């Protein structure tokens, strides 16, 4: 039996024309790309439940579970997205591929082309605001970084870490968009180390049997729970805050605090050994993480979040709570140098032995290559 509610019928049937929003509900119509999974799905549910949001338009390559949203199934690189955005007041673009297993060239093509298309389509559709989500990683992890960094700090990251080149290009597109499309406002949200159903080179750091510490480095750990990111994105959508925004837990944890809270002991290596081995292992395909990822475990990239705080936003999670959540998520997984091991492999390798085995493998491959060149 069909529902008498036209909005419910439209949600169940994406081909139906969008229902007119209830006149009793005011507020913006918000489109979310990447709405079927991950952060996009969480944000879609949150916005759909908000009394301050009139309607949510969900866009993805497959249908998600939020029945209250109006769904459109298409690739964000398709120029037809402009028609789906018509009538929206704001767009939150979350359709990004940051999967460690993705082909780097294909990942960049999707991320950059998708962002370009969404920005152009939003301007053509008369959308007032686009919210993009990158990462606090764009500030770079450097020994002379201030603790914490302000939102206006220079973006000093290089393209050497996983996905950071794509994020830097998205930042450049965000800066150019208002000049190319007058009247379009672009807000960029930069979360700290994201936790909550995420799988990144940095979350895998906590799956290791020992926490790799590079000698003479100065790590400082700041986390951001996905729930806090979604609430910050909602602030941006509702125009409670403007500009470039950094979001994360208040403060940070020193390496010694992380080790004490996690109960995982460290394994310290000289910088030349750690960086050289990481580069070799990645080059020969033994690990998914390039050497550039190590910098984010060596030096601080903590953000202040002052603009959100000034607008009245506060994180619900602390660094200690998010770390506990992360450790619970990764329990039972075994990763060394960013490479996942089966339980049998991890047990056989032992705690520090697994790292030694990988370093040894790199050395064996290097010697074999030298031998072939001599023949």
N, C-alpha and C positions, 0 to 999 in steps of 0.2 A: 504494500500500500504506500503511495507516495505521500510525502510530508506536505501538510498545508502551508508550511512556512517557506516562502520563495527563496530566502537566503539559504536555508538548509538544502533545498533542491539544487540551487546553483552550486553549492559546495560539493554535492554528490555528483553533479554532472558538469564537468569543466567546460563542455561545449555550449552550455546554456549561457545566455547573456547575463552579465552581472546584475544582481538585484539592487534596487535603489536602497541606500542605507536608511535606517530608521530616522525620521526627523527628530526623534527625542534624543538621539545620541549625537553629540557634537565632538569635534576633534578631528585630527587628520586621518586621511586614508593613507596607509603605509604599505608599500610593496617590499617584500623580502626575497632576495635571490638566494639560492642554495637552501631553500626552506624545508626540504624533506629530511635532512639529516643534520647531526651535529649541532653546532651553535645556531644555525639557521632554524632548525626545528624547535629548539628551546625558545628562541626569540619569537618565533611565530606563535607558539602557544601562549607566551607571556603577553604579547601585544593583543592577541585575540581575546584574552581574559581581562584586559584593562578597560576600565570605564572611560579613560581619556582618549581611547582610540576608536574611531568610527568604524573602520573596516580594515582588514588585512588582506592584501593580495599576495598570494604565495606562488613563487616561480621556481621551478626546478625541472630536471629531466625526468623525474618520476614523481608520482603523487605521494605526499606525506600523510600523516595521521591526523592533522588538525582539521576537523570537520567544519569549524567555524570560519575558516579562511576560504577565499575564492581562489581556486587553483588554476594555474596555467602551466602546461607541460611543454617546455622548450629549452633549448640550449641558450645560455646567456649571450653567446656570440652571434645569435640570429638577429638581424636587424628588425625582424617582426616583433621583437620585444617592445619596441616603441609604442605599438598599438596597445599592448597589455598594460603599459604604464600610464596610459591616458586617464586622467582623473585622479591619479595619485598625488598626494602632497609631498611625500617623502619616499625615498628608496634607501633601503639598507642592503648593500651589496656584500653578500657573504659566500658567493659561489666561487671559492678558491680551491685549488688543488695544491696542498702542501704535504702530500703523502711521500714518505721517504722512499717508497718503492716505485714511484712514478719516473718515467723517462724525463730527464731534466729539460730537454728541448720541448717536448710535448707539454710539459707542465707550464713552462714559461709562455708558450703560445696560447694556452688556455687562459692563464691568469691575466696576462697583459691585454690580449684581444678582448677578453670578456669584460674587463674594466673599461676599456676604451668604448666598447659598444654600449655598455650600460650608461656611461656618462653622456654619450652622444644622444642615445635614445631618450634619456631623462629630459635633456634640454629640448629635444624635439617635441616631447609629449607635454611640455609645460610644467614639469615637476619643479618644485621650489627648492628642495634640499636632497642631496645625496650623502649618505653616510658610508664611508669606507672603513674597513678594519684591516690594519697591518699588524705591527708588533713593535714593542719597545726595543726589539733587536735592531731597528733601523738607526738607533743612536750609536750603535757600536759598543763593544765591550773593550775598554781601554784602561790602562793603569792610571791615567791622569783624569779619569771621569770624576766629576763631583758626585757627592753622595748627599741627597739624591739629585738627579738631573731634572731641570725644569722642562716644561713642554717646549719652550723656545730654544732649547739647546741644539747645537748643530748636529745634523745627521751625519755621523762619521763612520758608519758601518761600511764594510767592503762587500764585494759580491762573493766572498769565499765561503760563507756558511750556507747551509741548506735553505733554499727558498728566499734568502735575503735579497738577492738581485731582483727577484720579481717584486718584492715588497718596496724596494727603493724605486723601481720604475712606476709602481702604483702611486707612490708618494709624489713623483714628478707629474704624473697625469693629474693628480688632485690639485697641485699648485697651478697647472696650466688651464684647467677646466673653466674657472670663473672668467678668465680672460677670453677664452675661445667661445664661451657661452654666457654672455652677460645675463645676470639675473639668476644664475644657478649658484646656489651656495653648497660648498663641499666641506664636510666635517670628517676628519680622520681620527679614528680611535686606535690607540696603540697600547695593547695590553702587555703586562709583564709576562713571565713564564706561565703559560696557560695550562690549567689543570681541570680535569672533569671530563673523562671520556676521550682525552686527546692522546695522540701517539706522535711524539717528536723526538729528535735527537737528544733534547734536554730532559724530557721525561724518562727516556731510556737510561739516562745517567744513573737513575735511582733503581734500575733493575740489575745493576752490576753487583757481583759478590764483594767488591771493594770499590770505594769511591776514589777515582783517580784524582790526585791532587798534583798539580805541576809545581815544582819547587819554586819558591820566591814569588808565587802568584798571590793575588788578594781577592778571593771570591767573595761575593755578597749576593745572597739569594733572596729574591723577591718573587712572590707568586701572585697569580690572579685566578680566582675560581671562575668558571664559565658563568655561574649565576650572577656574579658581580659584573662581569663583562656585559651580560644581557641587560642588567639594570642601567649600566652606563650608556649602552646603545639606546635604550628607551629615553633616557634624559636628552640625548642628542636629537632623537626623532621629535620629541615634544618641544624642542628649542629652549630647553631650560639652561643650556650651555652651548657655547659656540667655539669654533676654531679647532685647533689641533689639541687632542685630549690624550693624556696618558692615564692608564687605569691599573691599579694593583692593590695589594694589601698595604696597610700602613707599615712603614719601616722595612727592615730586612733582617736576615739571619746570617751570622758569620759562619764560615765553614765548620768551625768547632761546634757550634750550636746544632748545625745540621747533623753532624756525626753523632752527637750525644742524643738528639731526638730520634734519629733513625736507628741507632744501634749498629750502623754499618761502619766498619773501620776503613781507614784510608790506605791507599797505596801511593806513595809519593815517588815521582819520577823527575829527572832533570828536564828542563824545557826542551832542549835539543832532541832528546830521546823521544819524549812524548809527541812532539809536533812532527818529527821526522817519521816516526812509526805510523802515526795517524794518516799522514799523507801517502805513505807507501801502501798501507792496507786499503785505503780507498781507491788508489790508482789501480791496484790489481783486482779490485772487486770483492775483497773480503769483508768490507764494511760499507754501509750506506752513507756514512757521515764523512764529509770532507774535513780536513784539518782545521778549517776555519771555525767549525762548531766548537772546538776546544776553547777558543778565546772566551766564550760565554760561560765557561766553568772556571775561568782563571781570573777575570777582572770584572768590576762592578758595572751594571747597567740598570741600576735602581732608579725608578722615576717617582716624582713627588705627587703627581695627580692633583696639583694645586687648583687647576681650573674647575674640576669636578667638585672638589672640596668647597671652593668658594660659592658654588651653586647649590650647596646643601647636600650633595651626594656623599655617602659614606659606604665603605665596603662592609659587607656582613661577615666576611671571613677574615681570619688572621693568618699570617704566614704559618704559624704552628699548626693551625687546623687544616690548612690546605696541604701542607707536607704530610700530615697524617692521612688525609684522603688519598694523596698520591701513592703513598706506601701501601695502602690497602688495595688500590687499583692494580698495582704492579706485582703484588704478592704472587709468588709461584712462577713468575717470568724470570728468565735468565739471559742477561745481555752482557756482552763484553765488547768494548770499543764500538758500541752502537749496533753490533750484530747479535740477533737473537739466537740462542742455543736451545736445543731440546733439553729436557730434564736430565736425560742420560748423559749427554755431552757435558753439561754443567757439573754434574756430580763427579764424572771421571776427571774433569779438568781441575777441579778444586778451586779454591777461592782465588788466590793470586796466580795459580798455575794456568788458568784459562788465558789470562792476559799474556803470560810468558809464551804460551803455545802460539797465540796469534802473532806476537812479535817474532817468534822463531819462524813461523810460516813465511812471513814477509822476507826475512833474511834468507831463507832457503830459495825462495823465488828469485830474489836479487842475485844470489850466487849462481843459480842456474842460468839466468839471462847472461851474466858475464861469461860463463863457460861457453854458451852458444856463440857469443860474439868472437871468442878466441878461436873457435873451430873454423 
